[in-house]
Amino acid sequence: MDERFGDRIRRLRLARRWSQQELSLRSGISTPHISSIERGKRYPSLDYALRMAAALGVPLTALCDESVALKPPKMRSSPDELPVYLQNFILNEAATPYLQAAHKISTLPEPDREFLTMLIDLVAQRRHNSQPTPIG
């Protein structure tokens, strides 16, 4: 792959009027990593390339082959609708493992996704309830 891969990512992202943050949210890849790919400073792994293609709604060949037309499909939702603390989280490089896990969960069949979501909620609730109450 050469720098054209990053250019195609950027063109598709901008055609959708998405920020790098939005592509980050949709792909589970950190915003700084996406920025580096678009600038040609980093090359994505096959997994990352597939995730960006899926997030952008195009086949991987559309990112790698210049003969494939770049025609963005209609997409919905934006991270701009998220609370600011979540937007800041997405921009942070340390968020990568969490974004990757969320992406993996989102691709599971619905019953598995619902089960894992319930399990995460229960663990979070248990953790929250076991923390000492601040005195004040």
ChimeraX commands (.cxc) that place a marker at each C-alpha (Angstrom):
marker #1 position 0.00,0.00,0.00 radius 0.5
marker #1 position 1.16,3.51,-0.59 radius 0.5
marker #1 position 0.01,6.95,0.44 radius 0.5
marker #1 position -2.98,6.70,-1.90 radius 0.5
marker #1 position -4.64,4.42,0.64 radius 0.5
marker #1 position -4.64,7.23,3.21 radius 0.5
marker #1 position -5.80,9.73,0.60 radius 0.5
marker #1 position -8.75,7.50,-0.28 radius 0.5
marker #1 position -9.66,7.12,3.39 radius 0.5
marker #1 position -9.61,10.90,3.76 radius 0.5
marker #1 position -11.65,11.48,0.58 radius 0.5
marker #1 position -14.32,8.98,1.65 radius 0.5
marker #1 position -14.41,10.39,5.18 radius 0.5
marker #1 position -14.75,13.96,3.92 radius 0.5
marker #1 position -17.38,12.96,1.35 radius 0.5
marker #1 position -19.48,11.85,4.32 radius 0.5
marker #1 position -18.66,15.09,6.17 radius 0.5
marker #1 position -17.17,13.02,8.96 radius 0.5
marker #1 position -14.41,14.11,11.29 radius 0.5
marker #1 position -11.58,11.73,12.06 radius 0.5
marker #1 position -13.30,11.36,15.43 radius 0.5
marker #1 position -16.43,10.04,13.75 radius 0.5
marker #1 position -14.47,7.50,11.71 radius 0.5
marker #1 position -12.72,6.54,14.94 radius 0.5
marker #1 position -16.03,5.90,16.66 radius 0.5
marker #1 position -17.39,3.86,13.77 radius 0.5
marker #1 position -14.23,1.79,13.21 radius 0.5
marker #1 position -12.92,1.38,16.76 radius 0.5
marker #1 position -9.54,2.82,15.71 radius 0.5
marker #1 position -8.07,5.75,17.62 radius 0.5
marker #1 position -8.25,9.20,16.07 radius 0.5
marker #1 position -4.45,9.72,16.16 radius 0.5
marker #1 position -3.97,6.39,14.36 radius 0.5
marker #1 position -6.46,7.38,11.65 radius 0.5
marker #1 position -4.70,10.72,11.26 radius 0.5
marker #1 position -1.36,8.96,10.82 radius 0.5
marker #1 position -2.83,6.61,8.20 radius 0.5
marker #1 position -4.39,9.48,6.26 radius 0.5
marker #1 position -1.08,11.36,6.26 radius 0.5
marker #1 position 0.80,8.26,5.10 radius 0.5
marker #1 position 2.85,8.08,8.32 radius 0.5
marker #1 position 1.41,4.67,9.25 radius 0.5
marker #1 position 0.07,1.79,7.24 radius 0.5
marker #1 position -2.93,-0.08,8.60 radius 0.5
marker #1 position -2.92,-3.76,9.42 radius 0.5
marker #1 position -5.35,-5.85,7.41 radius 0.5
marker #1 position -7.72,-5.81,10.39 radius 0.5
marker #1 position -7.64,-2.00,10.59 radius 0.5
marker #1 position -8.06,-1.66,6.81 radius 0.5
marker #1 position -11.09,-3.95,6.92 radius 0.5
marker #1 position -12.56,-2.05,9.87 radius 0.5
marker #1 position -12.16,1.31,8.14 radius 0.5
marker #1 position -13.70,-0.07,4.94 radius 0.5
marker #1 position -16.64,-1.47,6.92 radius 0.5
marker #1 position -17.10,1.80,8.81 radius 0.5
marker #1 position -17.03,3.76,5.55 radius 0.5
marker #1 position -19.45,1.29,3.95 radius 0.5
marker #1 position -17.19,0.31,1.07 radius 0.5
marker #1 position -15.39,-2.90,0.10 radius 0.5
marker #1 position -11.68,-3.04,0.94 radius 0.5
marker #1 position -10.92,-2.93,-2.78 radius 0.5
marker #1 position -12.37,0.59,-2.90 radius 0.5
marker #1 position -9.58,1.71,-0.58 radius 0.5
marker #1 position -6.79,-0.16,-2.37 radius 0.5
marker #1 position -7.74,-0.05,-6.05 radius 0.5
marker #1 position -7.99,3.32,-7.78 radius 0.5
marker #1 position -10.16,1.84,-10.53 radius 0.5
marker #1 position -12.97,1.24,-8.00 radius 0.5
marker #1 position -15.31,4.24,-7.81 radius 0.5
marker #1 position -15.51,5.96,-4.45 radius 0.5
marker #1 position -19.25,6.29,-3.91 radius 0.5
marker #1 position -20.16,6.78,-0.27 radius 0.5
marker #1 position -23.40,5.16,0.88 radius 0.5
marker #1 position -25.82,7.04,3.09 radius 0.5
marker #1 position -24.81,6.82,6.77 radius 0.5
marker #1 position -26.45,7.99,9.98 radius 0.5
marker #1 position -25.50,9.24,13.44 radius 0.5
marker #1 position -22.50,11.25,14.47 radius 0.5
marker #1 position -20.22,11.34,17.52 radius 0.5
marker #1 position -21.00,15.06,17.64 radius 0.5
marker #1 position -24.24,13.89,19.25 radius 0.5
marker #1 position -22.25,12.30,22.08 radius 0.5
marker #1 position -21.47,14.04,25.37 radius 0.5
marker #1 position -18.19,15.97,25.29 radius 0.5
marker #1 position -16.48,13.57,27.74 radius 0.5
marker #1 position -17.11,10.69,25.30 radius 0.5
marker #1 position -15.88,12.75,22.35 radius 0.5
marker #1 position -12.66,13.48,24.29 radius 0.5
marker #1 position -12.31,9.80,25.15 radius 0.5
marker #1 position -12.47,8.85,21.47 radius 0.5
marker #1 position -9.72,11.37,20.66 radius 0.5
marker #1 position -7.38,9.81,23.24 radius 0.5
marker #1 position -4.87,7.19,22.00 radius 0.5
marker #1 position -5.38,5.26,25.28 radius 0.5
marker #1 position -8.98,4.64,24.23 radius 0.5
marker #1 position -7.88,2.23,21.47 radius 0.5
marker #1 position -8.40,-1.06,23.39 radius 0.5
marker #1 position -11.87,0.04,24.49 radius 0.5
marker #1 position -12.84,1.16,20.99 radius 0.5
marker #1 position -11.58,-2.14,19.58 radius 0.5
marker #1 position -13.61,-4.10,22.13 radius 0.5
marker #1 position -16.74,-2.04,21.39 radius 0.5
marker #1 position -16.26,-2.62,17.68 radius 0.5
marker #1 position -15.91,-6.39,18.19 radius 0.5
marker #1 position -19.03,-6.47,20.37 radius 0.5
marker #1 position -20.99,-4.49,17.76 radius 0.5
marker #1 position -20.25,-7.11,15.09 radius 0.5
marker #1 position -21.53,-10.06,17.14 radius 0.5
marker #1 position -24.94,-11.66,16.48 radius 0.5
marker #1 position -27.68,-9.82,18.39 radius 0.5
marker #1 position -28.23,-12.45,21.15 radius 0.5
marker #1 position -24.49,-12.55,21.92 radius 0.5
marker #1 position -24.25,-8.75,21.81 radius 0.5
marker #1 position -27.20,-8.38,24.19 radius 0.5
marker #1 position -25.73,-10.96,26.57 radius 0.5
marker #1 position -22.33,-9.25,26.67 radius 0.5
marker #1 position -23.91,-5.83,27.11 radius 0.5
marker #1 position -25.96,-7.12,30.05 radius 0.5
marker #1 position -22.87,-8.74,31.56 radius 0.5
marker #1 position -20.86,-5.52,31.24 radius 0.5
marker #1 position -23.70,-3.55,32.84 radius 0.5
marker #1 position -23.84,-6.00,35.76 radius 0.5
marker #1 position -20.08,-5.86,36.32 radius 0.5
marker #1 position -20.11,-2.06,36.16 radius 0.5
marker #1 position -23.02,-1.90,38.59 radius 0.5
marker #1 position -21.31,-4.29,41.00 radius 0.5
marker #1 position -18.09,-2.32,40.81 radius 0.5
marker #1 position -19.95,0.94,41.38 radius 0.5
marker #1 position -21.83,-0.48,44.39 radius 0.5
marker #1 position -18.65,-1.88,45.97 radius 0.5
marker #1 position -16.82,1.47,45.98 radius 0.5
marker #1 position -16.77,3.32,49.30 radius 0.5
marker #1 position -19.14,6.24,49.61 radius 0.5
marker #1 position -17.24,9.54,49.93 radius 0.5
marker #1 position -17.75,11.35,53.23 radius 0.5
marker #1 position -18.42,14.96,52.80 radius 0.5
marker link #1:1,2 radius 0.2
marker link #1:2,3 radius 0.2
marker link #1:3,4 radius 0.2
marker link #1:4,5 radius 0.2
marker link #1:5,6 radius 0.2
marker link #1:6,7 radius 0.2
marker link #1:7,8 radius 0.2
marker link #1:8,9 radius 0.2
marker link #1:9,10 radius 0.2
marker link #1:10,11 radius 0.2
marker link #1:11,12 radius 0.2
marker link #1:12,13 radius 0.2
marker link #1:13,14 radius 0.2
marker link #1:14,15 radius 0.2
marker link #1:15,16 radius 0.2
marker link #1:16,17 radius 0.2
marker link #1:17,18 radius 0.2
marker link #1:18,19 radius 0.2
marker link #1:19,20 radius 0.2
marker link #1:20,21 radius 0.2
marker link #1:21,22 radius 0.2
marker link #1:22,23 radius 0.2
marker link #1:23,24 radius 0.2
marker link #1:24,25 radius 0.2
marker link #1:25,26 radius 0.2
marker link #1:26,27 radius 0.2
marker link #1:27,28 radius 0.2
marker link #1:28,29 radius 0.2
marker link #1:29,30 radius 0.2
marker link #1:30,31 radius 0.2
marker link #1:31,32 radius 0.2
marker link #1:32,33 radius 0.2
marker link #1:33,34 radius 0.2
marker link #1:34,35 radius 0.2
marker link #1:35,36 radius 0.2
marker link #1:36,37 radius 0.2
marker link #1:37,38 radius 0.2
marker link #1:38,39 radius 0.2
marker link #1:39,40 radius 0.2
marker link #1:40,41 radius 0.2
marker link #1:41,42 radius 0.2
marker link #1:42,43 radius 0.2
marker link #1:43,44 radius 0.2
marker link #1:44,45 radius 0.2
marker link #1:45,46 radius 0.2
marker link #1:46,47 radius 0.2
marker link #1:47,48 radius 0.2
marker link #1:48,49 radius 0.2
marker link #1:49,50 radius 0.2
marker link #1:50,51 radius 0.2
marker link #1:51,52 radius 0.2
marker link #1:52,53 radius 0.2
marker link #1:53,54 radius 0.2
marker link #1:54,55 radius 0.2
marker link #1:55,56 radius 0.2
marker link #1:56,57 radius 0.2
marker link #1:57,58 radius 0.2
marker link #1:58,59 radius 0.2
marker link #1:59,60 radius 0.2
marker link #1:60,61 radius 0.2
marker link #1:61,62 radius 0.2
marker link #1:62,63 radius 0.2
marker link #1:63,64 radius 0.2
marker link #1:64,65 radius 0.2
marker link #1:65,66 radius 0.2
marker link #1:66,67 radius 0.2
marker link #1:67,68 radius 0.2
marker link #1:68,69 radius 0.2
marker link #1:69,70 radius 0.2
marker link #1:70,71 radius 0.2
marker link #1:71,72 radius 0.2
marker link #1:72,73 radius 0.2
marker link #1:73,74 radius 0.2
marker link #1:74,75 radius 0.2
marker link #1:75,76 radius 0.2
marker link #1:76,77 radius 0.2
marker link #1:77,78 radius 0.2
marker link #1:78,79 radius 0.2
marker link #1:79,80 radius 0.2
marker link #1:80,81 radius 0.2
marker link #1:81,82 radius 0.2
marker link #1:82,83 radius 0.2
marker link #1:83,84 radius 0.2
marker link #1:84,85 radius 0.2
marker link #1:85,86 radius 0.2
marker link #1:86,87 radius 0.2
marker link #1:87,88 radius 0.2
marker link #1:88,89 radius 0.2
marker link #1:89,90 radius 0.2
marker link #1:90,91 radius 0.2
marker link #1:91,92 radius 0.2
marker link #1:92,93 radius 0.2
marker link #1:93,94 radius 0.2
marker link #1:94,95 radius 0.2
marker link #1:95,96 radius 0.2
marker link #1:96,97 radius 0.2
marker link #1:97,98 radius 0.2
marker link #1:98,99 radius 0.2
marker link #1:99,100 radius 0.2
marker link #1:100,101 radius 0.2
marker link #1:101,102 radius 0.2
marker link #1:102,103 radius 0.2
marker link #1:103,104 radius 0.2
marker link #1:104,105 radius 0.2
marker link #1:105,106 radius 0.2
marker link #1:106,107 radius 0.2
marker link #1:107,108 radius 0.2
marker link #1:108,109 radius 0.2
marker link #1:109,110 radius 0.2
marker link #1:110,111 radius 0.2
marker link #1:111,112 radius 0.2
marker link #1:112,113 radius 0.2
marker link #1:113,114 radius 0.2
marker link #1:114,115 radius 0.2
marker link #1:115,116 radius 0.2
marker link #1:116,117 radius 0.2
marker link #1:117,118 radius 0.2
marker link #1:118,119 radius 0.2
marker link #1:119,120 radius 0.2
marker link #1:120,121 radius 0.2
marker link #1:121,122 radius 0.2
marker link #1:122,123 radius 0.2
marker link #1:123,124 radius 0.2
marker link #1:124,125 radius 0.2
marker link #1:125,126 radius 0.2
marker link #1:126,127 radius 0.2
marker link #1:127,128 radius 0.2
marker link #1:128,129 radius 0.2
marker link #1:129,130 radius 0.2
marker link #1:130,131 radius 0.2
marker link #1:131,132 radius 0.2
marker link #1:132,133 radius 0.2
marker link #1:133,134 radius 0.2
marker link #1:134,135 radius 0.2
marker link #1:135,136 radius 0.2
view
